[in-house]
C-alpha cells in the first residue's frame, strides 16, 4: 500500500543497471511501492515485477493505472526510442527519460553527429553515407583505423573498427547491401578515429539545469589488459581521477551546448544524458575533449559503480527532473571509490550456455552482512528450483565494491566474487587497477 505522501514508482528494464537503480530508489524517503517491468529475479527482492512489453506505451500505461504509478523511470534505450515517455507524459504521468525526439541522440547516429555539427560540439569529423560508393569515398579520405557506425540501435553491435580498408568496405557492404542489421544499418556514419582515454559522464537534467554525476570508465574488452573482443562492458569504476579542468571543459564545450541545442530545436529533454567522451592530449600538452557518442539513458555497467557514490535521495532527484524543477538534493561530489565487476558466462560475447546453477547468491539479496561494502546486481539470471538461481545470459551478475579508497573497493568486490560460482564463470581481474 502507498504510505503517507510517498509515490509509487515503476522502473522499466531488466539488467544490472535497473537492479542498481531499483536498489537506489528503494532507499529513498519518497518511494512508496516499487514496481519493475519486466525486472529480473534479483529485482524481485526490492520491487514487484510485471511481465510486459516495455516498448508498448499502452501496456506500460495499463500498468501505471493498475498500480497508481506517479513516476516512471525508463532504463534502456528501446522504450525511449519507441516514444513510451511521450505516451506516458500525454497521460499525465511523470517520466524520467526523454521523448522520442530527444532519444534520437542515441537512436540515430546520423542525427546525433549532425546535431553536434550544428551546435559546435566537438566530435570526430564524419561523413554520412547512404550508398556503397559514398562509403568507399568516405573511407578513401581517411587513414586507419577506420570507424564505421550503423545509424540505428544495434544492441552494441553497430560499431566496426578496422585497420584494413577492404575490411571496412566489407563492413559497409554487409550493412548497406546485405542489410545485416536491417533498417538500423543505413545510413552509415564514417568518422575519423579519435585516440585517447575514454570517459563516461552522466548529467541528469530537467532540460534547463543539470547535475553531473561522478565520472566513470567502462572496461569494454572481454579480457584483462583490455584485450579480446568488445563486450557490453565487463566492469567499470568511478570516480576517474582527471584534472578538475576536464570536467569544466565537458560542461562548457559539451553539456551546456547540448542542452542549449536541444532547447533551440524545441526538444524538452528530461532524463539523463550519457556523454561518451575521448580525452586527447595534443602536442602542446592541452587536453581536448570530443564526443564519441551520446546515450539517452544511464550506462551499463557504469551505473552500478556510480550510484553507490551518490549521497542524497535518488528518487527525489529523478522526480524533480521529470517535473522540470531539478533539485540539487543529491551530492555528486564523490566521496570514496566504487568499482563493479561483471561475472559473465564462458564464451560471452560469443556463444555461451544457459541454465547453469549459481552458488553463493545469498538468496538473491543485493547486500549480505558478511560482505560489507559490496552489492550483487542480477542481469542474466533466472529462477531455478528451491529458490536458487541459474544463468540465463552473457552478462550474468555485476558485483560492486564500495570503499574509502580504490584498494578497499576492489578488495570488497573481489572478496564477494570469491564466494560466487557457476560453471565456466568468467570475469576480469583488473577492473580499476589504473586508479591505485
Ligand atoms: N557501457 C556502455 C553503455 O552503456 O552503452
Boltz pocket constraint, residues with backbone or C-beta under 6 A from the ligand:
constraints:
  - pocket:
      binder: B
      contacts: [[A, 218], [A, 232], [A, 233], [A, 295], [A, 298], [A, 299], [A, 300], [A, 301], [A, 302]]
      max_distance: 6.0
